[in-house]
Amino acid sequence: MPKIAWAKHLYNAYNSIKMGDNVYDSNGNLLGQNDGFRARPTHKSPGSVCLVHKGKFIWISGDVEKRENGWAVTDTCNVYNSSVTQ
Protein backbone atom coordinates (compact mmCIF):
# COMPACT_ATOMS: atom_id res chain seq x y z
CA MET A 1 0.00 0.00 0.00
CA PRO A 2 1.49 3.39 -0.94
CA LYS A 3 2.20 5.98 1.72
CA ILE A 4 0.21 9.19 1.48
CA ALA A 5 1.68 12.41 2.78
CA TRP A 6 -0.87 14.88 4.10
CA ALA A 7 0.02 18.53 4.28
CA LYS A 8 -0.45 20.29 7.59
CA HIS A 9 -3.05 23.03 7.68
CA LEU A 10 -1.36 25.97 9.36
CA TYR A 11 -3.21 29.07 10.47
CA ASN A 12 -2.07 32.48 11.68
CA ALA A 13 -2.59 32.68 15.46
CA TYR A 14 -3.88 36.27 15.32
CA ASN A 15 -6.62 35.44 12.81
CA SER A 16 -7.59 32.01 14.12
CA ILE A 17 -7.46 31.77 17.92
CA LYS A 18 -10.65 33.06 19.51
CA MET A 19 -11.42 34.05 23.11
CA GLY A 20 -11.54 30.98 25.34
CA ASP A 21 -9.59 28.71 22.96
CA ASN A 22 -6.90 26.50 24.52
CA VAL A 23 -3.39 26.47 23.05
CA TYR A 24 -0.92 23.60 23.52
CA ASP A 25 2.80 23.18 22.90
CA SER A 26 4.16 20.55 20.51
CA ASN A 27 4.18 17.96 23.33
CA GLY A 28 0.51 18.45 24.14
CA ASN A 29 1.05 20.49 27.32
CA LEU A 30 -1.35 23.37 27.89
CA LEU A 31 0.30 26.75 27.27
CA GLY A 32 -2.79 28.72 28.17
CA GLN A 33 -6.24 29.96 27.22
CA ASN A 34 -6.86 33.04 25.09
CA ASP A 35 -8.22 35.88 27.20
CA GLY A 36 -9.34 37.91 24.19
CA PHE A 37 -6.35 40.25 23.96
CA ARG A 38 -4.47 40.44 20.67
CA ALA A 39 -1.81 42.70 19.16
CA ARG A 40 -2.40 43.80 15.56
CA PRO A 41 -0.14 42.63 12.74
CA THR A 42 2.37 45.09 11.31
CA HIS A 43 4.86 45.02 8.47
CA LYS A 44 7.32 43.36 10.92
CA SER A 45 4.98 41.02 12.85
CA PRO A 46 2.15 38.59 11.97
CA GLY A 47 0.24 39.72 15.07
CA SER A 48 0.18 38.21 18.55
CA VAL A 49 -2.31 36.52 20.86
CA CYS A 50 -2.29 36.70 24.66
CA LEU A 51 -2.77 33.49 26.65
CA VAL A 52 -3.33 33.12 30.39
CA HIS A 53 -2.17 30.08 32.37
CA LYS A 54 -2.05 29.93 36.17
CA GLY A 55 -2.22 33.72 36.40
CA LYS A 56 0.71 34.32 34.01
CA PHE A 57 0.51 35.97 30.61
CA ILE A 58 2.06 34.26 27.58
CA TRP A 59 2.18 35.85 24.12
CA ILE A 60 2.39 33.80 20.94
CA SER A 61 2.98 34.98 17.39
CA GLY A 62 3.11 32.95 14.19
CA ASP A 63 1.55 29.77 12.85
CA VAL A 64 -0.63 27.32 14.78
CA GLU A 65 -2.23 24.02 13.85
CA LYS A 66 -5.86 23.10 14.63
CA ARG A 67 -6.33 20.15 16.99
CA GLU A 68 -9.46 18.47 18.34
CA ASN A 69 -9.17 20.16 21.73
CA GLY A 70 -7.80 23.54 20.62
CA TRP A 71 -4.65 24.76 18.88
CA ALA A 72 -1.01 23.65 18.88
CA VAL A 73 1.96 25.92 18.27
CA THR A 74 4.31 25.03 15.40
CA ASP A 75 8.05 25.36 14.96
CA THR A 76 7.50 28.76 13.33
CA CYS A 77 5.43 30.11 16.25
CA ASN A 78 7.21 32.36 18.76
CA VAL A 79 6.29 32.03 22.44
CA TYR A 80 7.02 34.91 24.81
CA ASN A 81 6.62 34.53 28.58
CA SER A 82 5.68 37.71 30.40
CA SER A 83 6.86 38.57 33.90
CA VAL A 84 3.46 40.20 34.57
CA THR A 85 0.91 38.16 36.55
CA GLN A 86 -2.82 38.55 37.03
MODELLER restraints for C-alpha pairs under 7 A, 6 or more apart:
rsr = mdl.restraints
at = mdl.atoms
rsr.add(forms.Gaussian(group=physical.xy_distance, feature=features.Distance(at['CA:9:A'], at['CA:65:A']), mean=6.31, stdev=0.5))
rsr.add(forms.Gaussian(group=physical.xy_distance, feature=features.Distance(at['CA:10:A'], at['CA:63:A']), mean=5.92, stdev=0.5))
rsr.add(forms.Gaussian(group=physical.xy_distance, feature=features.Distance(at['CA:10:A'], at['CA:64:A']), mean=5.63, stdev=0.5))
rsr.add(forms.Gaussian(group=physical.xy_distance, feature=features.Distance(at['CA:10:A'], at['CA:65:A']), mean=4.97, stdev=0.5))
rsr.add(forms.Gaussian(group=physical.xy_distance, feature=features.Distance(at['CA:11:A'], at['CA:63:A']), mean=5.36, stdev=0.5))
rsr.add(forms.Gaussian(group=physical.xy_distance, feature=features.Distance(at['CA:11:A'], at['CA:64:A']), mean=5.32, stdev=0.5))
rsr.add(forms.Gaussian(group=physical.xy_distance, feature=features.Distance(at['CA:11:A'], at['CA:65:A']), mean=6.17, stdev=0.5))
rsr.add(forms.Gaussian(group=physical.xy_distance, feature=features.Distance(at['CA:12:A'], at['CA:62:A']), mean=5.77, stdev=0.5))
rsr.add(forms.Gaussian(group=physical.xy_distance, feature=features.Distance(at['CA:12:A'], at['CA:63:A']), mean=4.67, stdev=0.5))
rsr.add(forms.Gaussian(group=physical.xy_distance, feature=features.Distance(at['CA:12:A'], at['CA:64:A']), mean=6.19, stdev=0.5))
rsr.add(forms.Gaussian(group=physical.xy_distance, feature=features.Distance(at['CA:13:A'], at['CA:48:A']), mean=6.91, stdev=0.5))
rsr.add(forms.Gaussian(group=physical.xy_distance, feature=features.Distance(at['CA:13:A'], at['CA:49:A']), mean=6.63, stdev=0.5))
rsr.add(forms.Gaussian(group=physical.xy_distance, feature=features.Distance(at['CA:13:A'], at['CA:61:A']), mean=6.34, stdev=0.5))
rsr.add(forms.Gaussian(group=physical.xy_distance, feature=features.Distance(at['CA:13:A'], at['CA:62:A']), mean=5.85, stdev=0.5))
rsr.add(forms.Gaussian(group=physical.xy_distance, feature=features.Distance(at['CA:13:A'], at['CA:63:A']), mean=5.69, stdev=0.5))
rsr.add(forms.Gaussian(group=physical.xy_distance, feature=features.Distance(at['CA:13:A'], at['CA:64:A']), mean=5.75, stdev=0.5))
rsr.add(forms.Gaussian(group=physical.xy_distance, feature=features.Distance(at['CA:14:A'], at['CA:38:A']), mean=6.81, stdev=0.5))
rsr.add(forms.Gaussian(group=physical.xy_distance, feature=features.Distance(at['CA:14:A'], at['CA:47:A']), mean=5.37, stdev=0.5))
rsr.add(forms.Gaussian(group=physical.xy_distance, feature=features.Distance(at['CA:14:A'], at['CA:48:A']), mean=5.53, stdev=0.5))
rsr.add(forms.Gaussian(group=physical.xy_distance, feature=features.Distance(at['CA:14:A'], at['CA:49:A']), mean=5.76, stdev=0.5))
rsr.add(forms.Gaussian(group=physical.xy_distance, feature=features.Distance(at['CA:18:A'], at['CA:34:A']), mean=6.74, stdev=0.5))
rsr.add(forms.Gaussian(group=physical.xy_distance, feature=features.Distance(at['CA:18:A'], at['CA:36:A']), mean=6.86, stdev=0.5))
rsr.add(forms.Gaussian(group=physical.xy_distance, feature=features.Distance(at['CA:19:A'], at['CA:34:A']), mean=5.07, stdev=0.5))
rsr.add(forms.Gaussian(group=physical.xy_distance, feature=features.Distance(at['CA:19:A'], at['CA:35:A']), mean=5.51, stdev=0.5))
rsr.add(forms.Gaussian(group=physical.xy_distance, feature=features.Distance(at['CA:19:A'], at['CA:36:A']), mean=4.52, stdev=0.5))
rsr.add(forms.Gaussian(group=physical.xy_distance, feature=features.Distance(at['CA:20:A'], at['CA:33:A']), mean=5.72, stdev=0.5))
rsr.add(forms.Gaussian(group=physical.xy_distance, feature=features.Distance(at['CA:20:A'], at['CA:34:A']), mean=5.12, stdev=0.5))
rsr.add(forms.Gaussian(group=physical.xy_distance, feature=features.Distance(at['CA:20:A'], at['CA:35:A']), mean=6.21, stdev=0.5))
rsr.add(forms.Gaussian(group=physical.xy_distance, feature=features.Distance(at['CA:21:A'], at['CA:33:A']), mean=5.56, stdev=0.5))
rsr.add(forms.Gaussian(group=physical.xy_distance, feature=features.Distance(at['CA:21:A'], at['CA:34:A']), mean=5.54, stdev=0.5))
rsr.add(forms.Gaussian(group=physical.xy_distance, feature=features.Distance(at['CA:21:A'], at['CA:70:A']), mean=5.95, stdev=0.5))
rsr.add(forms.Gaussian(group=physical.xy_distance, feature=features.Distance(at['CA:22:A'], at['CA:32:A']), mean=5.93, stdev=0.5))
rsr.add(forms.Gaussian(group=physical.xy_distance, feature=features.Distance(at['CA:22:A'], at['CA:33:A']), mean=4.44, stdev=0.5))
rsr.add(forms.Gaussian(group=physical.xy_distance, feature=features.Distance(at['CA:22:A'], at['CA:34:A']), mean=6.56, stdev=0.5))
rsr.add(forms.Gaussian(group=physical.xy_distance, feature=features.Distance(at['CA:22:A'], at['CA:70:A']), mean=4.98, stdev=0.5))
rsr.add(forms.Gaussian(group=physical.xy_distance, feature=features.Distance(at['CA:22:A'], at['CA:71:A']), mean=6.31, stdev=0.5))
rsr.add(forms.Gaussian(group=physical.xy_distance, feature=features.Distance(at['CA:23:A'], at['CA:30:A']), mean=6.10, stdev=0.5))
rsr.add(forms.Gaussian(group=physical.xy_distance, feature=features.Distance(at['CA:23:A'], at['CA:31:A']), mean=5.62, stdev=0.5))
rsr.add(forms.Gaussian(group=physical.xy_distance, feature=features.Distance(at['CA:23:A'], at['CA:32:A']), mean=5.63, stdev=0.5))
rsr.add(forms.Gaussian(group=physical.xy_distance, feature=features.Distance(at['CA:23:A'], at['CA:33:A']), mean=6.14, stdev=0.5))
rsr.add(forms.Gaussian(group=physical.xy_distance, feature=features.Distance(at['CA:23:A'], at['CA:70:A']), mean=5.82, stdev=0.5))
rsr.add(forms.Gaussian(group=physical.xy_distance, feature=features.Distance(at['CA:23:A'], at['CA:71:A']), mean=4.67, stdev=0.5))
rsr.add(forms.Gaussian(group=physical.xy_distance, feature=features.Distance(at['CA:23:A'], at['CA:72:A']), mean=5.57, stdev=0.5))
rsr.add(forms.Gaussian(group=physical.xy_distance, feature=features.Distance(at['CA:24:A'], at['CA:30:A']), mean=4.39, stdev=0.5))
rsr.add(forms.Gaussian(group=physical.xy_distance, feature=features.Distance(at['CA:24:A'], at['CA:31:A']), mean=5.04, stdev=0.5))
rsr.add(forms.Gaussian(group=physical.xy_distance, feature=features.Distance(at['CA:24:A'], at['CA:71:A']), mean=6.07, stdev=0.5))
rsr.add(forms.Gaussian(group=physical.xy_distance, feature=features.Distance(at['CA:24:A'], at['CA:72:A']), mean=4.64, stdev=0.5))
rsr.add(forms.Gaussian(group=physical.xy_distance, feature=features.Distance(at['CA:24:A'], at['CA:73:A']), mean=6.43, stdev=0.5))
rsr.add(forms.Gaussian(group=physical.xy_distance, feature=features.Distance(at['CA:25:A'], at['CA:31:A']), mean=6.17, stdev=0.5))
rsr.add(forms.Gaussian(group=physical.xy_distance, feature=features.Distance(at['CA:25:A'], at['CA:72:A']), mean=5.55, stdev=0.5))
rsr.add(forms.Gaussian(group=physical.xy_distance, feature=features.Distance(at['CA:25:A'], at['CA:73:A']), mean=5.44, stdev=0.5))
rsr.add(forms.Gaussian(group=physical.xy_distance, feature=features.Distance(at['CA:26:A'], at['CA:72:A']), mean=6.24, stdev=0.5))
rsr.add(forms.Gaussian(group=physical.xy_distance, feature=features.Distance(at['CA:26:A'], at['CA:73:A']), mean=6.22, stdev=0.5))
rsr.add(forms.Gaussian(group=physical.xy_distance, feature=features.Distance(at['CA:26:A'], at['CA:74:A']), mean=6.80, stdev=0.5))
rsr.add(forms.Gaussian(group=physical.xy_distance, feature=features.Distance(at['CA:31:A'], at['CA:53:A']), mean=6.58, stdev=0.5))
rsr.add(forms.Gaussian(group=physical.xy_distance, feature=features.Distance(at['CA:32:A'], at['CA:51:A']), mean=5.00, stdev=0.5))
rsr.add(forms.Gaussian(group=physical.xy_distance, feature=features.Distance(at['CA:32:A'], at['CA:52:A']), mean=4.96, stdev=0.5))
rsr.add(forms.Gaussian(group=physical.xy_distance, feature=features.Distance(at['CA:32:A'], at['CA:53:A']), mean=4.46, stdev=0.5))
rsr.add(forms.Gaussian(group=physical.xy_distance, feature=features.Distance(at['CA:33:A'], at['CA:51:A']), mean=4.98, stdev=0.5))
rsr.add(forms.Gaussian(group=physical.xy_distance, feature=features.Distance(at['CA:33:A'], at['CA:52:A']), mean=5.34, stdev=0.5))
rsr.add(forms.Gaussian(group=physical.xy_distance, feature=features.Distance(at['CA:33:A'], at['CA:53:A']), mean=6.56, stdev=0.5))
rsr.add(forms.Gaussian(group=physical.xy_distance, feature=features.Distance(at['CA:34:A'], at['CA:50:A']), mean=5.87, stdev=0.5))
rsr.add(forms.Gaussian(group=physical.xy_distance, feature=features.Distance(at['CA:34:A'], at['CA:51:A']), mean=4.40, stdev=0.5))
rsr.add(forms.Gaussian(group=physical.xy_distance, feature=features.Distance(at['CA:34:A'], at['CA:52:A']), mean=6.37, stdev=0.5))
rsr.add(forms.Gaussian(group=physical.xy_distance, feature=features.Distance(at['CA:35:A'], at['CA:50:A']), mean=6.50, stdev=0.5))
rsr.add(forms.Gaussian(group=physical.xy_distance, feature=features.Distance(at['CA:35:A'], at['CA:51:A']), mean=5.98, stdev=0.5))
rsr.add(forms.Gaussian(group=physical.xy_distance, feature=features.Distance(at['CA:35:A'], at['CA:52:A']), mean=6.46, stdev=0.5))
rsr.add(forms.Gaussian(group=physical.xy_distance, feature=features.Distance(at['CA:37:A'], at['CA:49:A']), mean=6.31, stdev=0.5))
rsr.add(forms.Gaussian(group=physical.xy_distance, feature=features.Distance(at['CA:37:A'], at['CA:50:A']), mean=5.44, stdev=0.5))
rsr.add(forms.Gaussian(group=physical.xy_distance, feature=features.Distance(at['CA:38:A'], at['CA:48:A']), mean=5.57, stdev=0.5))
rsr.add(forms.Gaussian(group=physical.xy_distance, feature=features.Distance(at['CA:38:A'], at['CA:49:A']), mean=4.48, stdev=0.5))
rsr.add(forms.Gaussian(group=physical.xy_distance, feature=features.Distance(at['CA:38:A'], at['CA:50:A']), mean=5.89, stdev=0.5))
rsr.add(forms.Gaussian(group=physical.xy_distance, feature=features.Distance(at['CA:39:A'], at['CA:47:A']), mean=5.47, stdev=0.5))
rsr.add(forms.Gaussian(group=physical.xy_distance, feature=features.Distance(at['CA:39:A'], at['CA:48:A']), mean=4.95, stdev=0.5))
rsr.add(forms.Gaussian(group=physical.xy_distance, feature=features.Distance(at['CA:39:A'], at['CA:49:A']), mean=6.43, stdev=0.5))
rsr.add(forms.Gaussian(group=physical.xy_distance, feature=features.Distance(at['CA:40:A'], at['CA:47:A']), mean=4.89, stdev=0.5))
rsr.add(forms.Gaussian(group=physical.xy_distance, feature=features.Distance(at['CA:40:A'], at['CA:48:A']), mean=6.85, stdev=0.5))
rsr.add(forms.Gaussian(group=physical.xy_distance, feature=features.Distance(at['CA:41:A'], at['CA:47:A']), mean=3.75, stdev=0.5))
rsr.add(forms.Gaussian(group=physical.xy_distance, feature=features.Distance(at['CA:46:A'], at['CA:61:A']), mean=6.57, stdev=0.5))
rsr.add(forms.Gaussian(group=physical.xy_distance, feature=features.Distance(at['CA:46:A'], at['CA:62:A']), mean=6.14, stdev=0.5))
rsr.add(forms.Gaussian(group=physical.xy_distance, feature=features.Distance(at['CA:47:A'], at['CA:61:A']), mean=5.95, stdev=0.5))
rsr.add(forms.Gaussian(group=physical.xy_distance, feature=features.Distance(at['CA:48:A'], at['CA:59:A']), mean=6.37, stdev=0.5))
rsr.add(forms.Gaussian(group=physical.xy_distance, feature=features.Distance(at['CA:48:A'], at['CA:60:A']), mean=5.48, stdev=0.5))
rsr.add(forms.Gaussian(group=physical.xy_distance, feature=features.Distance(at['CA:48:A'], at['CA:61:A']), mean=4.43, stdev=0.5))
rsr.add(forms.Gaussian(group=physical.xy_distance, feature=features.Distance(at['CA:49:A'], at['CA:59:A']), mean=5.59, stdev=0.5))
rsr.add(forms.Gaussian(group=physical.xy_distance, feature=features.Distance(at['CA:49:A'], at['CA:60:A']), mean=5.43, stdev=0.5))
rsr.add(forms.Gaussian(group=physical.xy_distance, feature=features.Distance(at['CA:49:A'], at['CA:61:A']), mean=6.51, stdev=0.5))
rsr.add(forms.Gaussian(group=physical.xy_distance, feature=features.Distance(at['CA:50:A'], at['CA:57:A']), mean=6.61, stdev=0.5))
rsr.add(forms.Gaussian(group=physical.xy_distance, feature=features.Distance(at['CA:50:A'], at['CA:58:A']), mean=5.77, stdev=0.5))
rsr.add(forms.Gaussian(group=physical.xy_distance, feature=features.Distance(at['CA:50:A'], at['CA:59:A']), mean=4.58, stdev=0.5))
rsr.add(forms.Gaussian(group=physical.xy_distance, feature=features.Distance(at['CA:50:A'], at['CA:60:A']), mean=6.64, stdev=0.5))
rsr.add(forms.Gaussian(group=physical.xy_distance, feature=features.Distance(at['CA:51:A'], at['CA:57:A']), mean=5.71, stdev=0.5))
rsr.add(forms.Gaussian(group=physical.xy_distance, feature=features.Distance(at['CA:51:A'], at['CA:58:A']), mean=4.97, stdev=0.5))
rsr.add(forms.Gaussian(group=physical.xy_distance, feature=features.Distance(at['CA:51:A'], at['CA:59:A']), mean=6.03, stdev=0.5))
rsr.add(forms.Gaussian(group=physical.xy_distance, feature=features.Distance(at['CA:52:A'], at['CA:58:A']), mean=6.18, stdev=0.5))
rsr.add(forms.Gaussian(group=physical.xy_distance, feature=features.Distance(at['CA:55:A'], at['CA:85:A']), mean=5.43, stdev=0.5))
rsr.add(forms.Gaussian(group=physical.xy_distance, feature=features.Distance(at['CA:55:A'], at['CA:86:A']), mean=4.91, stdev=0.5))
rsr.add(forms.Gaussian(group=physical.xy_distance, feature=features.Distance(at['CA:56:A'], at['CA:84:A']), mean=6.51, stdev=0.5))
rsr.add(forms.Gaussian(group=physical.xy_distance, feature=features.Distance(at['CA:56:A'], at['CA:85:A']), mean=4.60, stdev=0.5))
rsr.add(forms.Gaussian(group=physical.xy_distance, feature=features.Distance(at['CA:56:A'], at['CA:86:A']), mean=6.28, stdev=0.5))
rsr.add(forms.Gaussian(group=physical.xy_distance, feature=features.Distance(at['CA:57:A'], at['CA:81:A']), mean=6.60, stdev=0.5))
rsr.add(forms.Gaussian(group=physical.xy_distance, feature=features.Distance(at['CA:57:A'], at['CA:82:A']), mean=5.46, stdev=0.5))
rsr.add(forms.Gaussian(group=physical.xy_distance, feature=features.Distance(at['CA:57:A'], at['CA:84:A']), mean=6.50, stdev=0.5))
rsr.add(forms.Gaussian(group=physical.xy_distance, feature=features.Distance(at['CA:57:A'], at['CA:85:A']), mean=6.34, stdev=0.5))
rsr.add(forms.Gaussian(group=physical.xy_distance, feature=features.Distance(at['CA:58:A'], at['CA:80:A']), mean=5.73, stdev=0.5))
rsr.add(forms.Gaussian(group=physical.xy_distance, feature=features.Distance(at['CA:58:A'], at['CA:81:A']), mean=4.68, stdev=0.5))
rsr.add(forms.Gaussian(group=physical.xy_distance, feature=features.Distance(at['CA:58:A'], at['CA:82:A']), mean=5.74, stdev=0.5))
rsr.add(forms.Gaussian(group=physical.xy_distance, feature=features.Distance(at['CA:59:A'], at['CA:79:A']), mean=5.85, stdev=0.5))
rsr.add(forms.Gaussian(group=physical.xy_distance, feature=features.Distance(at['CA:59:A'], at['CA:80:A']), mean=4.98, stdev=0.5))
rsr.add(forms.Gaussian(group=physical.xy_distance, feature=features.Distance(at['CA:59:A'], at['CA:81:A']), mean=6.43, stdev=0.5))
rsr.add(forms.Gaussian(group=physical.xy_distance, feature=features.Distance(at['CA:60:A'], at['CA:77:A']), mean=6.70, stdev=0.5))
rsr.add(forms.Gaussian(group=physical.xy_distance, feature=features.Distance(at['CA:60:A'], at['CA:78:A']), mean=5.49, stdev=0.5))
rsr.add(forms.Gaussian(group=physical.xy_distance, feature=features.Distance(at['CA:60:A'], at['CA:79:A']), mean=4.54, stdev=0.5))
rsr.add(forms.Gaussian(group=physical.xy_distance, feature=features.Distance(at['CA:60:A'], at['CA:80:A']), mean=6.14, stdev=0.5))
rsr.add(forms.Gaussian(group=physical.xy_distance, feature=features.Distance(at['CA:61:A'], at['CA:77:A']), mean=5.58, stdev=0.5))
rsr.add(forms.Gaussian(group=physical.xy_distance, feature=features.Distance(at['CA:61:A'], at['CA:78:A']), mean=5.16, stdev=0.5))
rsr.add(forms.Gaussian(group=physical.xy_distance, feature=features.Distance(at['CA:61:A'], at['CA:79:A']), mean=6.72, stdev=0.5))
rsr.add(forms.Gaussian(group=physical.xy_distance, feature=features.Distance(at['CA:62:A'], at['CA:76:A']), mean=6.13, stdev=0.5))
rsr.add(forms.Gaussian(group=physical.xy_distance, feature=features.Distance(at['CA:62:A'], at['CA:77:A']), mean=4.21, stdev=0.5))
rsr.add(forms.Gaussian(group=physical.xy_distance, feature=features.Distance(at['CA:62:A'], at['CA:78:A']), mean=6.16, stdev=0.5))
rsr.add(forms.Gaussian(group=physical.xy_distance, feature=features.Distance(at['CA:63:A'], at['CA:73:A']), mean=6.66, stdev=0.5))
rsr.add(forms.Gaussian(group=physical.xy_distance, feature=features.Distance(at['CA:63:A'], at['CA:74:A']), mean=6.05, stdev=0.5))
rsr.add(forms.Gaussian(group=physical.xy_distance, feature=features.Distance(at['CA:63:A'], at['CA:76:A']), mean=6.05, stdev=0.5))
rsr.add(forms.Gaussian(group=physical.xy_distance, feature=features.Distance(at['CA:63:A'], at['CA:77:A']), mean=5.17, stdev=0.5))
rsr.add(forms.Gaussian(group=physical.xy_distance, feature=features.Distance(at['CA:64:A'], at['CA:71:A']), mean=6.29, stdev=0.5))
rsr.add(forms.Gaussian(group=physical.xy_distance, feature=features.Distance(at['CA:64:A'], at['CA:72:A']), mean=5.52, stdev=0.5))
rsr.add(forms.Gaussian(group=physical.xy_distance, feature=features.Distance(at['CA:64:A'], at['CA:73:A']), mean=4.57, stdev=0.5))
rsr.add(forms.Gaussian(group=physical.xy_distance, feature=features.Distance(at['CA:64:A'], at['CA:74:A']), mean=5.48, stdev=0.5))
rsr.add(forms.Gaussian(group=physical.xy_distance, feature=features.Distance(at['CA:64:A'], at['CA:77:A']), mean=6.83, stdev=0.5))
rsr.add(forms.Gaussian(group=physical.xy_distance, feature=features.Distance(at['CA:65:A'], at['CA:71:A']), mean=5.63, stdev=0.5))
rsr.add(forms.Gaussian(group=physical.xy_distance, feature=features.Distance(at['CA:65:A'], at['CA:72:A']), mean=5.19, stdev=0.5))
rsr.add(forms.Gaussian(group=physical.xy_distance, feature=features.Distance(at['CA:65:A'], at['CA:73:A']), mean=6.38, stdev=0.5))
rsr.add(forms.Gaussian(group=physical.xy_distance, feature=features.Distance(at['CA:65:A'], at['CA:74:A']), mean=6.79, stdev=0.5))
rsr.add(forms.Gaussian(group=physical.xy_distance, feature=features.Distance(at['CA:66:A'], at['CA:72:A']), mean=6.48, stdev=0.5))
